[in-house]
């Protein structure tokens, strides 16, 4: 059902945008340069072009927001804090591993 709905929506959008993709006619006697952008030729944007431009703007906005968040996180010096936490954790684990090793040794080799 979802696939059928998706295909129907895509075909409808393509059908609507096909009306906006008309090429300008050339006069038979005077050849003109072909127009590179169809939107500039018609003066309007088709439905598909509007959707793609909206999607591009949302994508660019999300990228800029994410990069600003990353810049603000870098200001907090989290990398340095993570390195310090890792070194402190490593020291604690080595200490407790040594204690555990002594306990196991004394359990196995009682006097």
Buried (B, 14 or more C-beta within 10 A) or exposed (E): EEEEEEEEEEEEBEEEBEEBBEEEEEEEEEEEEEEEEBBEBBEEBBBBBBBEEEEEEEEEEEEEEEEEEEEEEEEEEEEEEEEEEEEEEEEEEEEEEEEEEEEEEEEEEEE
